[in-house]
Amino acid sequence: MYPTRPRSALRTAVVWEVLRAALDRQAAALGRPVLDVLDTGGGTGNFAVPVASLGHRVTVVDPSPDALFALERRAAEAGVTGQIRAIQGDTDTLAQQVAPGSVDAVLCHGVLEVVDNPAESLRDLTAVLRPGGLVSLLAANRNGAVLARALSGHFAEAKAALAGVEKSDAPRRFTGAELRALADGAGLSVLSVHGVRIFADLVPGVLVDTEPGALDALLALEQAASEDPSFHAVATQLHVLAELAQG
């Protein structure tokens, strides 16, 4: 089961499969079928609701009241209201909202791009983990942005992105090496790295929507290529699964 509609699954399928398998392994290793999961910046519940549907308890921390309202509506529609707790806040206020060492897994998807200090925010998130806890880290890939801009004819913008020069209000982007360094700095061990949206953002939507079987075939291609480091450089996003050391 993908957490979103089939067409949108092109953007989420790789992350969802990695995350679901990791949570299953974590629950089995701990001997607890219900895990405590924190979804920071999880807003409308794209992942929180499917994770709760697996039977886990999910706390969503997001600064947007509108997003949290949408989350509550979505949780009610899925019948998982009792398994989801919504808190308005961000990584700066996390220590006052979530107890240290109380969480089995943290979802940090699309957060490091917008926080003031990515290293500090990731350390704050790690502080709420129990020993052996997991971090699912999804962030925009700088090299993928370069490719996308070049293919759309914006060559000067592509060159600026390649140099790491962005507009002041533009979201931050990362290389795989930078994400690994952030994980190391937060005391995490990287378990896997996957490329996300390697082809999905480059293939014309009309091909996917009109060719019989094209969506399933493209999904299969995305998943097959996601594990190959050769394709990570051109992915739109990078997904890092990491673990906090035991004891």
HUNORRA-V338464 format. One record per residue. RES is the residue in one letter. SS is DSSP state (H for helix, E for strand, C for the rest). OMEGA is omega in whole degrees, -180 to 180 (none if undefined). Layout:
res-><RES/RES>
ss-><SS/SS>
omega-><OMEGA/OMEGA>
//
This chain:
res-><M/Y/P/T/R/P/R/S/A/L/R/T/A/V/V/W/E/V/L/R/A/A/L/D/R/Q/A/A/A/L/G/R/P/V/L/D/V/L/D/T/G/G/G/T/G/N/F/A/V/P/V/A/S/L/G/H/R/V/T/V/V/D/P/S/P/D/A/L/F/A/L/E/R/R/A/A/E/A/G/V/T/G/Q/I/R/A/I/Q/G/D/T/D/T/L/A/Q/Q/V/A/P/G/S/V/D/A/V/L/C/H/G/V/L/E/V/V/D/N/P/A/E/S/L/R/D/L/T/A/V/L/R/P/G/G/L/V/S/L/L/A/A/N/R/N/G/A/V/L/A/R/A/L/S/G/H/F/A/E/A/K/A/A/L/A/G/V/E/K/S/D/A/P/R/R/F/T/G/A/E/L/R/A/L/A/D/G/A/G/L/S/V/L/S/V/H/G/V/R/I/F/A/D/L/V/P/G/V/L/V/D/T/E/P/G/A/L/D/A/L/L/A/L/E/Q/A/A/S/E/D/P/S/F/H/A/V/A/T/Q/L/H/V/L/A/E/L/A/Q/G>
ss-><C/C/C/C/C/C/C/C/H/H/H/H/H/H/H/H/H/H/H/H/H/H/H/H/H/H/H/H/H/H/C/C/C/C/C/E/E/E/E/E/C/C/C/C/C/C/C/H/H/H/H/H/H/C/C/C/E/E/E/E/E/E/C/C/H/H/H/H/H/H/H/H/H/H/H/H/H/H/C/C/H/H/H/E/E/E/E/E/C/C/H/H/H/H/H/H/H/C/C/C/C/C/E/E/E/E/E/E/E/C/C/C/C/C/C/C/C/H/H/H/H/H/H/H/H/H/H/C/E/E/E/E/E/E/E/E/E/E/E/E/E/H/H/H/H/H/H/H/H/H/H/C/C/C/H/H/H/H/H/H/H/H/C/C/C/C/C/C/C/C/C/C/C/E/C/H/H/H/H/H/H/H/H/H/H/C/C/E/E/E/E/E/E/E/E/E/C/C/C/C/C/C/C/C/H/H/H/H/H/H/C/C/C/H/H/H/H/H/H/H/H/H/H/H/H/H/C/C/H/H/H/H/C/C/C/C/E/E/E/E/E/E/E/E/C/C/C>
omega-><175/-176/-179/178/-174/-178/179/-180/176/-178/-172/-170/-177/-179/-178/-179/178/-177/-179/179/-180/179/177/180/-179/180/180/-179/-179/-177/179/-179/-179/179/173/-174/175/176/-179/-174/-174/171/-171/173/179/177/-176/-178/176/178/176/179/174/178/-177/174/-175/172/180/176/-177/-178/-174/177/178/179/-180/176/178/177/-178/178/-179/179/179/179/-179/180/-178/-178/-178/-178/-178/175/-178/180/175/-179/179/-177/180/-177/-173/-176/179/-173/-178/-176/176/176/-176/-171/179/-179/178/172/179/-174/179/-177/-175/179/-170/-180/-179/-176/-177/-178/-180/180/180/176/178/178/-180/-178/-179/-178/167/176/-178/-179/-175/171/173/-172/180/-177/179/-178/-177/-177/177/178/178/-179/-178/-179/178/-179/178/176/-179/-170/179/178/178/179/179/179/178/180/-179/-180/-178/173/-174/-178/-179/176/178/175/-172/167/177/180/180/179/177/179/177/179/178/-179/179/179/-178/173/-179/179/-180/174/179/171/-177/-178/178/-179/-170/-178/-178/-179/179/-178/-178/178/-179/-174/-173/-180/179/178/-175/-179/180/-180/179/175/180/178/178/-177/180/-177/-173/-177/-177/-179/-180/-177/-177/-176/-176/180/176/180/174/178/179/173/-175/-176/174/-178/177/172/none>
//
